Protein backbone atom coordinates (compact mmCIF):
# COMPACT_ATOMS: atom_id res chain seq x y z
CA UNK A 1 0.00 0.00 0.00
CA UNK A 2 1.51 3.37 -0.96
CA UNK A 3 2.18 5.93 1.77
CA UNK A 4 -0.41 8.34 0.43
CA UNK A 5 -3.37 9.83 2.21
CA UNK A 6 -6.83 9.34 0.79
CA UNK A 7 -10.54 9.41 1.47
CA UNK A 8 -13.49 7.08 1.01
CA UNK A 9 -16.49 8.04 -1.08
CA UNK A 10 -19.63 6.86 -2.81
CA UNK A 11 -20.20 7.10 -6.56
CA UNK A 12 -23.24 9.25 -7.33
CA UNK A 13 -23.14 9.15 -11.14
CA UNK A 14 -21.80 11.01 -14.17
CA UNK A 15 -22.54 14.39 -15.70
CA UNK A 16 -20.72 17.16 -17.56
CA UNK A 17 -19.37 20.58 -16.72
CA UNK A 18 -18.11 23.38 -18.97
CA UNK A 19 -14.77 25.13 -18.63
CA UNK A 20 -14.06 28.81 -19.27
CA UNK A 21 -13.68 28.10 -23.01
CA UNK A 22 -17.09 26.45 -23.24
CA UNK A 23 -15.65 22.95 -23.70
CA UNK A 24 -17.68 20.05 -22.26
CA UNK A 25 -15.81 17.95 -19.68
CA UNK A 26 -17.25 14.54 -18.64
CA UNK A 27 -17.02 14.13 -14.86
CA UNK A 28 -17.90 11.55 -12.23
CA UNK A 29 -19.68 12.89 -9.15
CA UNK A 30 -18.45 11.34 -5.89
CA UNK A 31 -19.71 11.94 -2.36
CA UNK A 32 -16.34 11.90 -0.60
CA UNK A 33 -16.29 11.77 3.18
CA UNK A 34 -16.43 12.92 5.80
CA UNK A 35 -14.39 10.02 7.17
CA UNK A 36 -13.77 9.43 10.89
CA UNK A 37 -10.42 8.22 12.24
CA UNK A 38 -11.12 4.95 14.09
CA UNK A 39 -7.63 3.65 14.84
CA UNK A 40 -3.96 4.61 14.54
CA UNK A 41 -1.46 1.91 13.61
CA UNK A 42 2.23 2.44 14.27
CA UNK A 43 5.34 0.67 13.05
CA UNK A 44 6.41 -0.20 16.60
CA UNK A 45 3.15 -1.92 17.50
CA UNK A 46 1.69 -3.09 14.17
CA UNK A 47 4.66 -3.16 11.80
CA UNK A 48 3.50 -0.25 9.63
CA UNK A 49 2.15 3.28 9.91
CA UNK A 50 -1.47 3.81 8.94
CA UNK A 51 -4.80 5.19 10.04
CA UNK A 52 -8.09 3.33 9.91
CA UNK A 53 -11.10 5.38 8.82
CA UNK A 54 -14.84 4.77 8.69
CA UNK A 55 -17.33 6.04 6.11
CA UNK A 56 -21.14 6.11 5.99
CA UNK A 57 -22.66 6.05 9.46
CA UNK A 58 -24.50 2.95 10.63
CA UNK A 59 -27.34 2.65 13.14
CA UNK A 60 -26.27 1.38 16.53
CA UNK A 61 -28.87 -1.41 16.35
CA UNK A 62 -27.10 -2.81 13.27
CA UNK A 63 -23.65 -3.08 14.89
CA UNK A 64 -22.50 -6.34 16.48
CA UNK A 65 -20.74 -6.35 19.86
CA UNK A 66 -17.13 -6.79 18.68
CA UNK A 67 -17.41 -3.85 16.28
CA UNK A 68 -19.33 -1.83 18.85
CA UNK A 69 -16.36 -2.12 21.23
CA UNK A 70 -13.98 -1.13 18.46
CA UNK A 71 -16.05 1.96 17.58
CA UNK A 72 -16.26 3.12 21.22
CA UNK A 73 -12.58 4.11 21.17
CA UNK A 74 -13.28 6.76 18.55
CA UNK A 75 -16.54 8.15 19.92
CA UNK A 76 -19.04 5.33 19.50
CA UNK A 77 -20.35 6.05 15.99
CA UNK A 78 -20.54 3.00 13.73
CA UNK A 79 -19.80 2.84 10.00
CA UNK A 80 -20.62 0.62 7.05
CA UNK A 81 -17.20 0.87 5.43
CA UNK A 82 -13.80 0.64 7.15
CA UNK A 83 -10.51 1.06 5.30
CA UNK A 84 -6.87 1.89 6.03
CA UNK A 85 -4.61 4.51 4.52
CA UNK A 86 -0.87 4.38 5.06
CA UNK A 87 0.56 7.64 6.33
CA UNK A 88 4.02 8.79 7.33
CA UNK A 89 2.97 10.03 10.78
CA UNK A 90 -0.16 8.51 12.40
CA UNK A 91 0.31 10.76 15.44
CA UNK A 92 -0.71 13.73 13.30
CA UNK A 93 -4.29 12.43 13.54
CA UNK A 94 -6.62 12.06 16.53
CA UNK A 95 -9.15 9.31 17.23
CA UNK A 96 -12.63 10.52 16.31
CA UNK A 97 -11.25 13.23 14.01
CA UNK A 98 -13.37 13.94 10.93
CA UNK A 99 -11.49 14.21 7.64
CA UNK A 100 -13.24 16.20 4.92
CA UNK A 101 -12.54 16.15 1.20
CA UNK A 102 -11.21 19.73 1.19
CA UNK A 103 -8.47 18.73 3.68
CA UNK A 104 -7.18 16.02 1.36
CA UNK A 105 -7.76 17.35 -2.16
CA UNK A 106 -7.79 20.62 -4.05
CA UNK A 107 -8.88 21.55 -7.57
CA UNK A 108 -6.32 20.50 -10.16
CA UNK A 109 -4.88 17.62 -8.11
CA UNK A 110 -4.15 14.26 -9.74
CA UNK A 111 -5.55 11.23 -7.92
CA UNK A 112 -5.82 7.45 -8.22
CA UNK A 113 -9.30 5.96 -7.77
CA UNK A 114 -10.09 2.36 -6.81
CA UNK A 115 -13.50 0.73 -7.03
CA UNK A 116 -15.18 -2.58 -7.80
CA UNK A 117 -16.41 -3.05 -11.36
CA UNK A 118 -20.04 -3.83 -12.13
CA UNK A 119 -21.01 -7.50 -11.78
CA UNK A 120 -22.10 -9.11 -15.08
CA UNK A 121 -22.96 -12.56 -13.76
CA UNK A 122 -22.13 -15.71 -15.72
CA UNK A 123 -21.15 -14.79 -19.28
CA UNK A 124 -20.00 -16.63 -22.38
CA UNK A 125 -16.70 -16.20 -24.18
CA UNK A 126 -17.97 -13.57 -26.65
CA UNK A 127 -19.02 -11.09 -23.96
CA UNK A 128 -16.40 -12.05 -21.39
CA UNK A 129 -13.31 -12.32 -23.61
CA UNK A 130 -14.34 -10.72 -26.91
CA UNK A 131 -14.33 -13.91 -29.03
CA UNK A 132 -15.65 -13.32 -32.55
CA UNK A 133 -17.89 -16.42 -32.56
CA UNK A 134 -18.86 -18.52 -35.55
CA UNK A 135 -20.76 -17.73 -38.73
CA UNK A 136 -24.25 -16.27 -38.33
CA UNK A 137 -25.58 -17.95 -41.47
CA UNK A 138 -28.32 -20.58 -41.50
CA UNK A 139 -27.13 -24.11 -40.91
CA UNK A 140 -23.77 -23.13 -39.40
CA UNK A 141 -24.53 -24.81 -36.04
CA UNK A 142 -21.64 -22.83 -34.53
CA UNK A 143 -22.52 -19.31 -33.35
CA UNK A 144 -21.54 -18.32 -29.79
CA UNK A 145 -19.84 -21.46 -28.46
CA UNK A 146 -16.19 -21.35 -27.28
CA UNK A 147 -15.10 -24.03 -29.76
CA UNK A 148 -12.21 -26.43 -29.31
CA UNK A 149 -10.01 -25.89 -26.26
CA UNK A 150 -7.19 -28.15 -27.48
CA UNK A 151 -5.41 -30.69 -25.27
CA UNK A 152 -6.19 -34.14 -26.67
CA UNK A 153 -3.74 -36.98 -25.93
CA UNK A 154 -1.21 -34.62 -24.35
CA UNK A 155 -1.30 -33.08 -21.82
CA UNK A 156 -4.86 -34.43 -21.46
CA UNK A 157 -6.05 -31.52 -19.34
CA UNK A 158 -7.23 -27.95 -19.71
CA UNK A 159 -4.37 -25.47 -19.26
CA UNK A 160 -4.83 -23.02 -16.37
CA UNK A 161 -5.94 -19.58 -17.47
CA UNK A 162 -7.75 -20.83 -20.58
CA UNK A 163 -10.38 -18.29 -21.70
CA UNK A 164 -13.71 -19.96 -21.01
CA UNK A 165 -17.23 -18.92 -19.94
CA UNK A 166 -17.56 -17.89 -16.29
CA UNK A 167 -18.28 -15.17 -13.77
CA UNK A 168 -17.58 -11.68 -15.09
CA UNK A 169 -17.14 -8.40 -13.24
CA UNK A 170 -16.87 -7.42 -9.54
CA UNK A 171 -13.11 -7.01 -9.94
CA UNK A 172 -10.99 -4.47 -8.09
CA UNK A 173 -10.10 -1.79 -10.65
CA UNK A 174 -7.85 1.26 -10.24
CA UNK A 175 -8.02 4.27 -12.55
CA UNK A 176 -4.82 6.32 -12.33
CA UNK A 177 -4.09 10.01 -12.80
CA UNK A 178 -7.61 11.43 -12.79
CA UNK A 179 -7.91 15.20 -12.41
CA UNK A 180 -9.98 16.92 -9.72
CA UNK A 181 -12.23 19.30 -11.66
CA UNK A 182 -14.24 20.76 -8.78
CA UNK A 183 -14.81 20.40 -5.03
CA UNK A 184 -18.07 21.39 -3.34
CA UNK A 185 -17.15 21.38 0.32
CA UNK A 186 -20.63 22.14 1.68
CA UNK A 187 -22.01 19.03 -0.06
CA UNK A 188 -18.93 16.80 0.47
CA UNK A 189 -18.81 16.31 -3.30
CA UNK A 190 -15.81 16.04 -5.62
CA UNK A 191 -15.94 16.00 -9.42
CA UNK A 192 -13.30 13.87 -11.18
CA UNK A 193 -12.59 14.09 -14.90
CA UNK A 194 -13.56 10.90 -16.72
CA UNK A 195 -15.11 7.65 -15.54
CA UNK A 196 -14.40 5.65 -12.40
CA UNK A 197 -15.16 1.93 -11.86
CA UNK A 198 -18.31 0.69 -10.18
CA UNK A 199 -22.05 1.12 -10.14
CA UNK A 200 -24.00 3.98 -8.55
CA UNK A 201 -23.64 4.08 -4.76
CA UNK A 202 -20.55 1.85 -5.02
CA UNK A 203 -17.67 2.39 -2.58
CA UNK A 204 -14.77 4.40 -4.00
CA UNK A 205 -11.28 4.92 -2.56
CA UNK A 206 -9.50 8.10 -3.65
CA UNK A 207 -5.71 8.20 -3.17
CA UNK A 208 -3.48 11.24 -3.44
CA UNK A 209 -0.44 10.81 -5.69
CA UNK A 210 2.09 12.78 -3.61
C-alpha positions as CSV (number, residue, x, y, z in Angstrom):
1,X,0.0,0.0,0.0
2,X,1.5,3.4,-1.0
3,X,2.2,5.9,1.8
4,X,-0.4,8.3,0.4
5,X,-3.4,9.8,2.2
6,X,-6.8,9.3,0.8
7,X,-10.5,9.4,1.5
8,X,-13.5,7.1,1.0
9,X,-16.5,8.0,-1.1
10,X,-19.6,6.9,-2.8
11,X,-20.2,7.1,-6.6
12,X,-23.2,9.3,-7.3
13,X,-23.1,9.2,-11.1
14,X,-21.8,11.0,-14.2
15,X,-22.5,14.4,-15.7
16,X,-20.7,17.2,-17.6
17,X,-19.4,20.6,-16.7
18,X,-18.1,23.4,-19.0
19,X,-14.8,25.1,-18.6
20,X,-14.1,28.8,-19.3
21,X,-13.7,28.1,-23.0
22,X,-17.1,26.4,-23.2
23,X,-15.7,23.0,-23.7
24,X,-17.7,20.1,-22.3
25,X,-15.8,17.9,-19.7
26,X,-17.2,14.5,-18.6
27,X,-17.0,14.1,-14.9
28,X,-17.9,11.6,-12.2
29,X,-19.7,12.9,-9.1
30,X,-18.5,11.3,-5.9
31,X,-19.7,11.9,-2.4
32,X,-16.3,11.9,-0.6
33,X,-16.3,11.8,3.2
34,X,-16.4,12.9,5.8
35,X,-14.4,10.0,7.2
36,X,-13.8,9.4,10.9
37,X,-10.4,8.2,12.2
38,X,-11.1,4.9,14.1
39,X,-7.6,3.6,14.8
40,X,-4.0,4.6,14.5
41,X,-1.5,1.9,13.6
42,X,2.2,2.4,14.3
43,X,5.3,0.7,13.1
44,X,6.4,-0.2,16.6
45,X,3.2,-1.9,17.5
46,X,1.7,-3.1,14.2
47,X,4.7,-3.2,11.8
48,X,3.5,-0.3,9.6
49,X,2.2,3.3,9.9
50,X,-1.5,3.8,8.9
51,X,-4.8,5.2,10.0
52,X,-8.1,3.3,9.9
53,X,-11.1,5.4,8.8
54,X,-14.8,4.8,8.7
55,X,-17.3,6.0,6.1
56,X,-21.1,6.1,6.0
57,X,-22.7,6.0,9.5
58,X,-24.5,3.0,10.6
59,X,-27.3,2.7,13.1
60,X,-26.3,1.4,16.5
61,X,-28.9,-1.4,16.3
62,X,-27.1,-2.8,13.3
63,X,-23.7,-3.1,14.9
64,X,-22.5,-6.3,16.5
65,X,-20.7,-6.4,19.9
66,X,-17.1,-6.8,18.7
67,X,-17.4,-3.8,16.3
68,X,-19.3,-1.8,18.8
69,X,-16.4,-2.1,21.2
70,X,-14.0,-1.1,18.5
71,X,-16.0,2.0,17.6
72,X,-16.3,3.1,21.2
73,X,-12.6,4.1,21.2
74,X,-13.3,6.8,18.6
75,X,-16.5,8.2,19.9
76,X,-19.0,5.3,19.5
77,X,-20.3,6.1,16.0
78,X,-20.5,3.0,13.7
79,X,-19.8,2.8,10.0
80,X,-20.6,0.6,7.0
81,X,-17.2,0.9,5.4
82,X,-13.8,0.6,7.2
83,X,-10.5,1.1,5.3
84,X,-6.9,1.9,6.0
85,X,-4.6,4.5,4.5
86,X,-0.9,4.4,5.1
87,X,0.6,7.6,6.3
88,X,4.0,8.8,7.3
89,X,3.0,10.0,10.8
90,X,-0.2,8.5,12.4
91,X,0.3,10.8,15.4
92,X,-0.7,13.7,13.3
93,X,-4.3,12.4,13.5
94,X,-6.6,12.1,16.5
95,X,-9.2,9.3,17.2
96,X,-12.6,10.5,16.3
97,X,-11.3,13.2,14.0
98,X,-13.4,13.9,10.9
99,X,-11.5,14.2,7.6
100,X,-13.2,16.2,4.9
101,X,-12.5,16.2,1.2
102,X,-11.2,19.7,1.2
103,X,-8.5,18.7,3.7
104,X,-7.2,16.0,1.4
105,X,-7.8,17.4,-2.2
106,X,-7.8,20.6,-4.0
107,X,-8.9,21.6,-7.6
108,X,-6.3,20.5,-10.2
109,X,-4.9,17.6,-8.1
110,X,-4.1,14.3,-9.7
111,X,-5.5,11.2,-7.9
112,X,-5.8,7.4,-8.2
113,X,-9.3,6.0,-7.8
114,X,-10.1,2.4,-6.8
115,X,-13.5,0.7,-7.0
116,X,-15.2,-2.6,-7.8
117,X,-16.4,-3.0,-11.4
118,X,-20.0,-3.8,-12.1
119,X,-21.0,-7.5,-11.8
120,X,-22.1,-9.1,-15.1
121,X,-23.0,-12.6,-13.8
122,X,-22.1,-15.7,-15.7
123,X,-21.1,-14.8,-19.3
124,X,-20.0,-16.6,-22.4
125,X,-16.7,-16.2,-24.2
126,X,-18.0,-13.6,-26.6
127,X,-19.0,-11.1,-24.0
128,X,-16.4,-12.1,-21.4
129,X,-13.3,-12.3,-23.6
130,X,-14.3,-10.7,-26.9
131,X,-14.3,-13.9,-29.0
132,X,-15.7,-13.3,-32.5
133,X,-17.9,-16.4,-32.6
134,X,-18.9,-18.5,-35.5
135,X,-20.8,-17.7,-38.7
136,X,-24.2,-16.3,-38.3
137,X,-25.6,-17.9,-41.5
138,X,-28.3,-20.6,-41.5
139,X,-27.1,-24.1,-40.9
140,X,-23.8,-23.1,-39.4
141,X,-24.5,-24.8,-36.0
142,X,-21.6,-22.8,-34.5
143,X,-22.5,-19.3,-33.4
144,X,-21.5,-18.3,-29.8
145,X,-19.8,-21.5,-28.5
146,X,-16.2,-21.4,-27.3
147,X,-15.1,-24.0,-29.8
148,X,-12.2,-26.4,-29.3
149,X,-10.0,-25.9,-26.3
150,X,-7.2,-28.1,-27.5
151,X,-5.4,-30.7,-25.3
152,X,-6.2,-34.1,-26.7
153,X,-3.7,-37.0,-25.9
154,X,-1.2,-34.6,-24.4
155,X,-1.3,-33.1,-21.8
156,X,-4.9,-34.4,-21.5
157,X,-6.0,-31.5,-19.3
158,X,-7.2,-28.0,-19.7
159,X,-4.4,-25.5,-19.3
160,X,-4.8,-23.0,-16.4
161,X,-5.9,-19.6,-17.5
162,X,-7.8,-20.8,-20.6
163,X,-10.4,-18.3,-21.7
164,X,-13.7,-20.0,-21.0
165,X,-17.2,-18.9,-19.9
166,X,-17.6,-17.9,-16.3
167,X,-18.3,-15.2,-13.8
168,X,-17.6,-11.7,-15.1
169,X,-17.1,-8.4,-13.2
170,X,-16.9,-7.4,-9.5
171,X,-13.1,-7.0,-9.9
172,X,-11.0,-4.5,-8.1
173,X,-10.1,-1.8,-10.6
174,X,-7.8,1.3,-10.2
175,X,-8.0,4.3,-12.6
176,X,-4.8,6.3,-12.3
177,X,-4.1,10.0,-12.8
178,X,-7.6,11.4,-12.8
179,X,-7.9,15.2,-12.4
180,X,-10.0,16.9,-9.7
181,X,-12.2,19.3,-11.7
182,X,-14.2,20.8,-8.8
183,X,-14.8,20.4,-5.0
184,X,-18.1,21.4,-3.3
185,X,-17.2,21.4,0.3
186,X,-20.6,22.1,1.7
187,X,-22.0,19.0,-0.1
188,X,-18.9,16.8,0.5
189,X,-18.8,16.3,-3.3
190,X,-15.8,16.0,-5.6
191,X,-15.9,16.0,-9.4
192,X,-13.3,13.9,-11.2
193,X,-12.6,14.1,-14.9
194,X,-13.6,10.9,-16.7
195,X,-15.1,7.6,-15.5
196,X,-14.4,5.6,-12.4
197,X,-15.2,1.9,-11.9
198,X,-18.3,0.7,-10.2
199,X,-22.1,1.1,-10.1
200,X,-24.0,4.0,-8.6
201,X,-23.6,4.1,-4.8
202,X,-20.6,1.9,-5.0
203,X,-17.7,2.4,-2.6
204,X,-14.8,4.4,-4.0
205,X,-11.3,4.9,-2.6
206,X,-9.5,8.1,-3.7
207,X,-5.7,8.2,-3.2
208,X,-3.5,11.2,-3.4
209,X,-0.4,10.8,-5.7
210,X,2.1,12.8,-3.6
